[in-house]
Amino acid sequence: MMQRRQLQQNIKLSDMTRADNRKNGGIYGWLVVLGSHICCAFIFGVIQSIGPLFIAIQDYFDETSSRVSWIISLMVCIEFGVGPFVNICVKKIGYRLTVMSGAAMSSIGLLLSAFAPNIEFLYFSFGFLVGLGHGLVNSPAIGIMALYIKKRFALANAIALTGSGIGAIVFPPLLQLLIDSYGWRGALIVFSAVNAHMFVSASLFKSPSLQRTDHGENSALNVENVDKKSDIKNHGIIQTIRQLCDCGLFIKYPSFVVVCITVFFGIGMGFHGVPAHAIARAKVLKVGTPQEISFLASALGISSILGRATVPVILYLFSRYLTSSRLFGIALILTGVAYIVSGLCKTYVSYMAFSLVFGFLSGIFLTVIVLVLKDIVSGVMLTAALSLYAPFLATGGLIGPPCAGFIYDETGDYNNSFYFYGIAAVMAGLIILISEFIMNERQMKSGTVGNDVEMKVVESENNS
């Protein structure tokens, strides 16, 4: 009798485990997370490790910092500016073909950049083509996880986005080694081949409509797409485009608008040019050899991984006091303060300390932004939200690095450029914290509580 009861309990526990695995996407769901991790290593790792290449191109063409900065700005602007177009591509051809197209285009852009005769050609090959290719990879590679991983999305998101930290660790010394061995042109040829590994990740990204599910999110997505197809027949072209791009998110979720504004200042203007300018400033200060300076970017990547891995832990331990949006705002403010204080760094050790702090904090806010968006719009619409907030990030990325480069060219002091970055990051953090406080006050007065303002990761996971 006891054996029969024990057997029944074991069967029950086994059923519960299988149900939990299905809720977490099963083995295939975590393979999708692995594919996202590899993609993040390239699409974000390249941005954070471009410092050695930035210096080599500037020296080769004897160009000013502001003119070379336009390569970074255009790449970031295109990568995130095509977000609405990417959202349409996902709906029309699916996640897999969209990411494969991006992998091919970015690899072609890197290869063509190796034969650039002037800086203007790099604006097209590196800025436009690589940016467009990575843009086609960016939001689909992250957004698809929400359609597979339900219960442990915060963990899956942290695992995937640590790829950018690993890319920032591996790519800078590798890029510097390739530049020393083959020149910057040879380095780009090798990099174009390495970048093509995203094809492997893309093969894992089956469109959700092709998956059998035991839960309703994918079914809801399919029903929504059917409804949109029927609406297209009854509306004009403008209305059709608005529906395909899911622009209704701006009207439905005021918090989403606030996040877009915050991203414009905090990440677009206040982050994307920092890794390249940090390496350039280290060279001007002569804090070490070129190889030693390239390891500063690797230190940034290591600490970025720690920051990304810490996000689920912080939100779990302090869930009573912290929401994802509060953590986002606090991380931006502390990052801005670090930019401003970094002017005191005069030695290699102090510069290394700045790189570690900056990497840790940037790892936090670059990871938690995905959780903020998911808490606002739910997992079904995460890809659409990532695509729609991207143009704000792109516009800020187009303005920020050239402005910081122009400030250096005019003043001859990179500290002034970092004051600019710091003000942008602190202002963004204050915007998100003040707006959440105001919305919470309004909710308390009205006696209502909703996901749109609360934005708690733990609550969103339980609701899933």
Buried (B, 14 or more C-beta within 10 A) or exposed (E): EEEEEEEEEEEEEEEEEEEEBBBBBBEEBBBBBBBBBBBBBBBBBBBBBBBBBBBBBBEEBEBBBBBBBBBBBBBBBBBBBBBBBBBBBBBEEBBBBBBBBBBBBBBBBBBBBBEBEEBEBBBBBBBBBBBBBBBBBBBBBBBBBBBBBBBBBBBBBBBBBBBBBBBBBBBBBBBBBBBBEBBBBEBBBBBBEBBBBBEEBBEBBBBBBEEEBEEEBBEBBEEEEEEBEEEBEEEEEEEBBBBBBBBEBEEEBBBBBBBBBBBBBBBBBBBBBBBBBBBBBBBEBEBBEBEBBBBBBBBBBBBBBBBBBBBBEBBEEEEEEBBBBBBBBBBBBBBBBBBBEBBEBEEBEEBBBBBBBBBBBBBBBBBBBBBBBBBBBBBBBBBBBBBBBBBBBBBBBBBBBBBBBBBBBEEEBBBBBBBBBBBBBBBBBBBBBEBBEEBBEEBEEEEEEEBBBBBBBBBBBEEB
